Amino acid sequence: MRKNKVIKLVSLFTALSLLAAMLTACGQNSGDSDVNNSGSDIAAESDTEEVTVYAATGGSPKPFTYVDESDNLVGHNIELIEAVFERLPQYHLEIEITDFSSIFAGLDSDRYQIGVNNFAMNEERKEKYLFSDAMFENRYVAIVAGDSTEFDSIESLSQFDGKSYVGNAGVNVTTAVENYNEENPDNQIVINYTEADLVIQLQDVEAGKYDFLLMDKPMYEYYNAEYNFNLKELDLSDDVSSSVMAEPYSFFIVSKGNEELLENINKALAEVIADGTSKEINEKYFEDDYTPYSE
Amino acid sequence: MANLFDLKLVFTQIPKIVSYLPVTLQLTAVAMLIGWIFGFLLAMVKKKKIPVLSQLAAVFVSVMRGTPIIVQLYLSYFGIPILLKYINFYRGTNFNINTVPPIVFAMIALGLNQSAFDSEIIRAALGSVDKGQIEAAKSLGMTRLQILRRVTFPEAMVVALPSLGNSLISLIKGTSLAFTCSVVEMAAEAKIMGGNSYRYFEAYCSLAIIYWVLTFLIEKIFTYLEKKFSVPEKAPRSLAAAALESEEVTV
């Protein structure tokens, strides 16, 4: 008798699991069928056929790429790449959201052809991937405690001589402060390295534990809107800005071997910038225009 | 004062994360089945000491248990496309990996990983069945299938269940890494929501609550199953005998 019950229980469990598995398979199939039809190897593209291009994003940081309350992938980078591909009818763009480090693994294995995550350029990345033309021009600010009245803006890092700075090791803003210290052995800024979240760092500056930190302006403004810190942002002069980052631009990255795709993206990106679409998108997300206009 | 921890958000965002529970459960259910079935086969191969196969099984189990699950997910999701690229290049074929839904890769990777652990559990459980019991069954004239069904399986099940429950719980938590294969399940959704609200800490707190409740339920189910499957130490007595015995004690 007992055995029968046991067998029933086990078979019920198995049946339920199988049902779940089948539901998955069905759901996946119907969702992906349209992709299958248009999907074909990028390398084997022909001009008549619409080619599916897969882009990957990490879904963070906001407002560059994020998922909104109604589950739509949105953000400055996302709208911009969509605007670019609206001008490229020969391609069909699929954007997938994935873990940040998976973007690179996916580009290496050609699972994805484009990485969309407000990528900055560095030598290592430049060796491995193709970079589009600049699509975003960043601006940096110095963050000090809210009741500080010492400065209105930063003309030179020497204004911070003897003050304490907090930042992650190895990031461009910290490197700029390190370089300043190296060039000015008599006037040192005290560097405090940390692995803490930016929120904690901002909180420490607010509490007076450290005197200042450097970060990008649009990010700071979003953080502040959420956390409502008692902090002050000071604009950096062009000199200081370029010491923080000589080329403060962000790019789309494309996996190697897709040179033709890159060329088309650049052509369309230039159009998007020239006709004001980029400006519109920037103002929507930042209330300011960060479009990189070529001189 | 800055708004550093949003306790309300921890609870208000739970329903939204739970809406991805089906994905987590699908991953778990399929990986669990693969784990059990393939794990049983591996255990049999090892137990019967089938030449070549048993050595291969040993290597497989060792590699699967000895490498992090996140690495295995990476290898399956990104390694297979690289392999396919080479095959396409050298054989002139035109396979496209993107037509296979990502969740399949996660299911296979998690399932194979699970099978390595389960095979050891099942092998140990099968080995724990007393030879005398099987000999007794044989002497009663039972067929091999009957022995498996009536003696080996029920007894091995009692030994295997707690460990299988344990490995199922670690599998559920393992599914939280499926985002590396672009599968949006509960942990991925929490990360995505953190990306929107800048409140990762709160998102991870919500996630902790959900996973804990989930594993708590599974623990309960397995405790119930263990009770159901348990083989009593002594042969069950009739009610009359029990009554008689208790009477003797009180007298």
Interface residues (C-beta under 8 A of the other chain):
Chain A: R2 K3 K5 V6 L9 T14 L16 S17 L18 A20 A21 L23 T24 Q28 N29 G31 D32 V35 N36 G39 S40 D41 A44 T52 Y54 A56 G58 G59 S60 P61 K62 T65 Y66 V67 D68 E69 E96 I97 T98 D99 S101 S102 A105 G106 D108 S109 D110 R111 D197 V199 Q203 E206 Y222 Y223 E226 Y227 N228 F229 N230
Chain B: A2 N3 L4 P22 L25 Q26 A29 V30 M32 L33 Y74 Y77 F78 G79 P81 I82 K85 N88 N94 N96 I97 N98 T99 P101 I103 V104 M107 P154 F179 T180 C181 S182 V184 A188 K191 I192 M193 G194 G195 N196 S197 Y198 R199 Y200 F201 L225 K228 F229
